[in-house]
Amino acid sequence: MGICTQEYWKFAYICDKMDAGFFYWPACSACFYMKYETVLERQIGEMKNITVKDIVNATGGFLLCGDEDTPITGLCIDSRKAQAGDLFIPLLGNKVDGHRFIEPAMERASATLTSEHDNVVISEKPFIRVDDTMKALQAIGKDIRGRYDIPYIGVTGSVGKTTTREMIAAAVGTGRHCFQTNGNENSQIGVPMTLSRMTDGYDAAVIEMGISEPGQMEILSDIVRPSICVVTMIGVAHIEFMKTQENIRDEKLSIVNHMKENGLLLLNGDDPLLREIKDDMSCQTLTFGIDEVCDFQGSDVQCGEQGMEFDCTHNGETVHVVMDVLGKHNVRNALAGIAVAYQLGIPMATAAKAFEHFEGQRQRIIRMENRYTILDDTYNASPDSMKASIDVLCDLDCKGKKYAVLADMNELGDDSVSYHRQIGEYLRDKKIDEVIVVGEKALDIKKALDECDTKYAKTFSFMDNEEVALYLMAIMKPEDIVLLKGSNSMKLNEIVKILTN
């Protein structure tokens, strides 16, 4: 893994405390890793110099009771996790109204928002009346963002947001103290919550920005106001709500609507939907990619047993990059990281060093000693990301058999059957020994593959994750490899837990 042993236990403690997946930041000249407490204590620091009065001003709210000078050191949307110094924000969910939990939250929290209380509340602690608690949360996030005059990098796209964000943060981290989104907090709620954890000491921030419906990116762009915007790829995730890929692209590109003056847009030049609009953008726009001619050009891509190697060329300068992760798609993600770092004044050769021991949150290779190898990509799935994972499985050296466990891909709308069948057709010529599908929708993967009369894969179907795990444990041998990929709601991580235990 490559860790700084002197700081490992500090790192492990903070990760456990935060329930987050931080990766390793290159910097230490002795062991090539930054002292973990420097980065991680910043990441979990408290909000600075914010009071109830600031919250009232940011939200346009009205203080019903309590002291306006009460300090606020954090935001909380889960009453069970409320702490002293927190501002509790009761959100209206699909099933539960957070206002029901104001009383238990205020046993520990220092203040609360409310959109239900119209009159004076008898409480020593501040109650702040707002019209809409969700909009108030977003206004607070925007206010906090405005307190830090540093470059903000906004990352969006249908596929690869999280890994690209992590790679950008790693590359930028070679030359700056870089803050980044915690976990998958990339939504209308997650982005302002991420920004609430911003503290002094950073000189760059990478913010992941995810959407599922029209109009959401406009809101996020206004909150983050990025200096650099990165769009990874336009796929079909959330097409159920967006209707067409062109609509998805246009919604993603509204990330630039509130971009800082003289900002930069970085596009995946290998994506035809992005490439075709490059010259139509009113802002400065550069591209990164492998297959097409791009401003940050990847070439001579090689796949090894442990990772990837490639060359990155920009403005006549070429650097060789070695990565500790697999997949051609990750080469593009790394190119985005190098491109952003370069725009912030970090030499490409320096930024490239970040990937030698990079370990992201999403795709994990778990090598079970004297047993099989697990390619765990269970977090989520779309047609594009599933194809990329299949390619990684095929590229891995394997003396045994290769198995692919593929589950339903959700939110694909009326064309769901077609997208699942595309995966089956994609598998036809892939050298995979068995394809195991899980779920009703994934049956169309099996049907399409069976109709292709492939000479490689046998196909099986299951509806229960435990049955899949028991089947794999019964047939898999040392030196075999299994890929697990599906939408998060399919809970394939349950199979991983059984296989690893």
Buried (B, 14 or more C-beta within 10 A) or exposed (E): EEBBEEBEEBBEEBBEEBEBBBBBBBBBEEBBBBBBEBBBEBBBBEBBEBBBBBBBEBBEBEBBBBBBEBBBBBBBBEBEEBEEBBBBBBBEEEEEEBBEBBEEBBEBBBBBBBBEBEEEBEBEBBBBBBEBBBBBBBBBBBBBBEBBEBBBBBBBBBBBBBBBBBBBBBBBBBBBBBBBBBBBBBBBBBBBBBBBBBBEEBBBBBBBBBBBEBEBBBBBBBBBBBBBBBBBBBBBBBBBBBEEBEBBBBBBBBBBEBBBEEBBBBBBBBBEBBBEBBEEEEEEBBBBBBEEEBBBBBEEBEBEEEBBBBBBBBEEEEBEBBBBBBBBBBBBBBBBBBBBBBBBEBBBBBBBBBBBBBBBBBBBBBEEEEBBBBBBBBBBBBBBBBBBBBBBBBBBEBEBBBBBBBBBBBBBBEBBBEBBBBBBBBBBEBEBBBBBBBBEBBBBBBBBBBEBEBEBBEBBBBEEBEEBBBBBEEBBEEBBBBBBBBBBEBBBBBBBEBBEE
